[in-house]
Amino acid sequence: MPRERPPLEDRVGQLFWIGFRGTTLEPALRSLLERVKPGAVILFARNIENAPQVRALNDALHRSVRIPPFIALDQEGGRVNRLKSILGPIPPNLALARRKDAAKAVRRQAAAMASALRGLGFSVNLAPVLDLSGPDAANGIGDRAFGEDPVTVCRLARVFLETHLRSGVVPVGKHFPGLGSARADTHLTLPVISKSRARLTREDLVPYRRLNRYLPVVMAGHASYPALQDRPGPATLSRAVIEGLLRRRLGYRGMILTDDLEMGAVEQEQGAAAQALAALAAGNDGLMFCASQDKILEAYEGVLAAVRRGEIGEGRLEQSLKRIKNLKARFLGPRRRARFSPGAIERSRRSLATLGPGEETGPDPTARL
């Protein structure tokens, strides 16, 4: 990042992780990027055609704003496989976890995916899933998880995390404090998880406690936890959960990112600006809006105005910006950008194919049309 202090508009933009439509840097997208100056851009299947197109798009995005953005996607494997057209089908995490050579299989999967991501110009993988879940997909997780046993999840997620970190790709652990017990999908509605604080502590929170130092970014999920919160609503917007539990009790010092604030679990009638401000008040550093340009602009202008009015203090803003700046200095240095090699992408595809056929276990709950 530049040594001089960027303008306020640029600094506020660093908080935003945004999605878009299209497969090239079209004029409308360029205008949006110039106005918001986002800290990160997220690609979905709608943005992906083939390897050369993705790399060209990501290179254009990387050059589009003064402070280069993180370029992210969800590449978990299984149903959540944004690069299926490039890398082919990939077994879900639960299938890998059930193998006798589970750790070896996860390492091979993570290494091949991370190599491909770097070659395609990505710097962030919104994975792994740290939720505790069996195959039942009613919670929106199902076989995206490594299983229901926190010890197994920690063991295999650590392999995934270490492999990505060694490869120079930022992994993101999700969805804090845990969606495995949800009985509904947060993409559609707000689940209420009625576990006691004691059970959450000895089960769902274990991966975040044990893997703390391997997690440069944690994504907060959108369920409600009466045992942890002082008022109803998604945990993402709860200061008791984000600042109180994750920051203070668990001692997490990395970056905290919201899940998509356009999801059904978040009350959309409140407006995008109100949601963004509530997420910042809770202690989040990154604000994710994945689809609507109108909501992205409303949220950005709302946060910018709140900082100018003094409703968000400069100190609070700088807390988040420092974490973002440190993460970018670590992973987005000029020498960190890998060259594009079709041969390397093909080697990743072949390595993933050795893990066996990808299982079609249902639709991708994270897809954005």
N, C-alpha and C positions, 0 to 999 in steps of 0.2 A: 504494500500500500504506500502511497506517496507520503513523504515525510512532513510536508506542510499540512496544516489542519484544513481538511476539506470544508466547503460551505455547508451550512446547516442542512440544506436540501439534500446534499449527497450523504450526509451522515444519517439522516432519518431514513433515506432509501436503503441503507445497509441492513436495516431491520427486516426488510421484506424479502420473502421467498415466493416467487410468482410463477404461475403457469400461463400458457398462451396457446393459441391455435395456429396451425399452419406448419409448413415444413421448410420454410426459408425465412430469412430476415426481411419480411415485407415492410413497406412504409409505415403501416399502422403499428406494427410491433416495434419498429425503430423509434417511432414517436413515443410509444408507451415507455420504452426503456430510457429514452432521453429525459422524460418527465419524472419518472419514479426513481431511476438510478438504483435498481434493486441490488441487494447483497447476494442474491442467488436466483437462478432461473431453473425451473423444473420441467423436464420433458416427460411426456406420456406417449402411449402408443400412437396417438393422433399426430405426433410430431415426427414419427420415425418411419422411413421407407427402406433405406439400405445403408450400408456402412459408409460409403463416400458421402452420401447426402447428410448423414448424421454428423460426421466429422466437419464437413463444410459449415453446417449450421452452428455447431458448437464453437468453431473458430470465429465465426461472425459474432456470436453472442459474447465470446470472451473479449472481443475488441470493441464491443458496442458502448461501453460506459467507461468513464475515467478510472474507476476502481474496478478491476476485473471481478466479475461475479463467480461464486461457486456455480457449477453446472451439475445438476442432480437428477436422479431418477430412482424409482423403486425397482431394484433388480434382486428380488429375493430368491427366485427360482419357483418351480411349481406353477401355480395359477398366476402369480405376480411376476411376470416375465416380459418386461417391456421390450427386450431385444430378441424376442422369439423369432422374428423374421431374419435375424442376423446370426444368432447363436443356436437356434433350434430349441426344441423342448428340453426342459431341465426337471429332474425329479424334485418334488416338494421336500422341505426340510424334514417333515415327519418321516418320510420314506428313508431319507439318509440316516436319521437317528436310529432307525430300527435295524440297520445293517450291523453285522459283527465288526466291520471296519469303519464304524461311523465317523470317528475323528479323522481318519485318512480320507474318507469320502468328502467330508465337509471341507477339509483343507484343499483338496483338488478342485472342488466346486468354487470355493472362494478365490483361489489363485487364478483360475481360468477367467472367472467373471471380472476380477479386479484388473487383470491384464487387458481384457477387452475394453473395459470402461476407460482406462487410461488412453488406450490407442484411439478410442472414439472421441476423446476430448472431455470426458466427464471427470469431475473431481470429488463427487459425493455419491455414495450409495445409501439410500434410505432403507437400510437393513443393517443388522438382523432383527427379526422379531424376537423379543425377550418374554413375550406373554407365555403363560403356562396353559396349554390347550391340547386336548385330544383331537380326533378327526372331525368331531361335530363342528360344522361351519356356521351354526346359528349365531355365534358370537362375532362373525366376520373374520375369525382367525383360522380355526380348524387346523389343517395340515400345513399352514404357513409356519407354525411353531415347531420347535424341536421336541415337544412333548409336554406332559403335565408335571414331571418331576423337576424341581428347581435345580437339583445337582446335575442332572443330564443337560438341562438348558444352559447352565453356566459353563459346563465343560465344553460343549460344542459351540456355543456362542463365542467363547474365548478364542477358539481356533479360527472362527470366521473373522473376528475382530483383529486378531494379531496378523492374520494373512493380509487383510486389507491395509492395515497400517504399514506393514512392510512394503506393500506395493505402492504406497503413496496415495491411496484413495481413502477419503474420510468415511468411516462407517457411522451409522446412526442407530442407536438402540431404541426400540419402541415396543409398546406404547405405555409409558409410565402413568400410573403405578401398576398397570396390568389389566388386560382386557379378557383374560382367559375365562373368567367366571361370568362374563356378560351373557345375557340370554337374547340379545338383539345386536344388530350391526350398527356401529356408530356412524357409518356412512348414511344411514337411513333415519335413525332416531337416537334418543338419549337413553342408554341402558342405566339401570340403577343396580350397583353391585353391593349386596348387603353383607358381605363378609365383615367379621369383626376386625378391629385394628390388629389384634394379636395374630389372627390367621393371615392377614395380608402381610404382616411382618415376617412370619416364618415361611411364607410361600411366595407370593407375587413379588415382594420387594427384594428377595434374595439375589436375583441377578444384578440388580442395580447396586446392591451393597458390595457384592463380591467382585463385580467387574468394573467398579468405579473408575479405576485408573486406565482402563482400556477403552473408555467411552469418551471420545472427544465431543460428541453431541448426543443428547438424549431428546427424544420426541415425546411430548406429553399427549396422552390420549383423552378422548372426549366422553368417558363414562362418568357417572356420579357415584361417590363413595360416602354414604352418610357417616360411616365410622371415622372418616378422615376430614370431612368438610363441615364448616359451620353454617352452610346454607346450601340449598339445592343448586344444581347446574353442573356443567362439565368441569371435571377436575382441572382442565387446561386453564380455566379462568379463576381458579381458586388459589388465593395467596397461601392458605393453610397447606395446600398440597405442594405447590411449586416452590415457594420461598421457604415455608416452614418445614416441610418434610424432606424434599429433595435437596435443597440448599443447606439448611441448617442441621437437620437431624442426620441425613446421610452424608453430609459434607461434600456434596458434588460441586466441583469448581469449573466444569466445562460449560459449553454452550447448551441452552435449553431452547428447543424449537417446538412450536405448536404443531399439532396435526392441522389439516386443512380447515380453516375457519369458515369455509363454505359448506361443510358437511351438515347432514340432517340433525346431528346431535347438538349443534349449536343453534340457538334461537335466531333465525335469520331476520325476523321482524325488528330486532333491535338495531340493525344497521351495521355495516362493515366497520365504520369508524368506532362505534361503541365497543364492538368485539375486540378490535385491535387495542384500544385503550385498556380494556379490562384484562387482556392478555399481558400487556406490559405491567399493569398494576400487580398482577399475580406473580411476576418475576421472570416471565419468558424473555428471551433475547431475540428470537426469530419469529416472525409472523407470516404464516403460510396462507396464501390465497391462490387457488389452483386453476381457476377458470374464467371468472367474470372480470373483464376489464373495468367495468363500472365500479365493482366492489373494490378492486385493487386501488383505483384512483380515489375513491371515497375514503378508504382506510388510510392511504398515504397522506392525503390532504388533511384528514382529521388528526393524525398524529403530529404532523408538521405544525398545524395550528395550535395544538395543545402545548407543544414545546415553546412556541413563540409567546403564548400567553402565560407561560410559567407553570401550567398545570402538571407538566412533566419536567422535573428539574434537570438541569444540565448534568448533575451528578448521576442521576438515575440513567440518563441516556448514555453517559460515558461508561457506566458499568457494563452495559451490553456491548457497546462498541469496542471496548477493550478486549472482550472475549472473542468477538468476531475478527478483530484485527490480528490477534495472536494466532487464531486458527488459520487465517489466510496467509500470514507470514510463514507458517509451518508447511502449508500444503500448496500454495499458489505462487511460490517463487518462480522467477523466469525460467529457471532450469528444470522445473518440475513438469513442464508440459511435454508429454511424450510425442514422438512423431507418429504419423499414421502409417500403419503397415498392414495391408490386406493379408499378408502371410501370417502375421501374428494373430490377427482376428480368426483366421481359419484354424490355427493351432488351438486357440481357445475353444472353438466350436467342437473340434475333434476330441479334446480333452473332456469336455462336458458330456459328449456322446458316450464316453466309456462308462459313465455312471449309470447307464441304463435309460430306458425310455421315460420321458416325462409323462406323468399321469394326469389325465384330464379329470379332475375331481370336482368340477363345477366352475362357475364364472369367477372372474377376477373382481373381488369386491372393491378394489381400489381404482378401477378403471374410470377415466374421465372421457366422456364422449366428445 
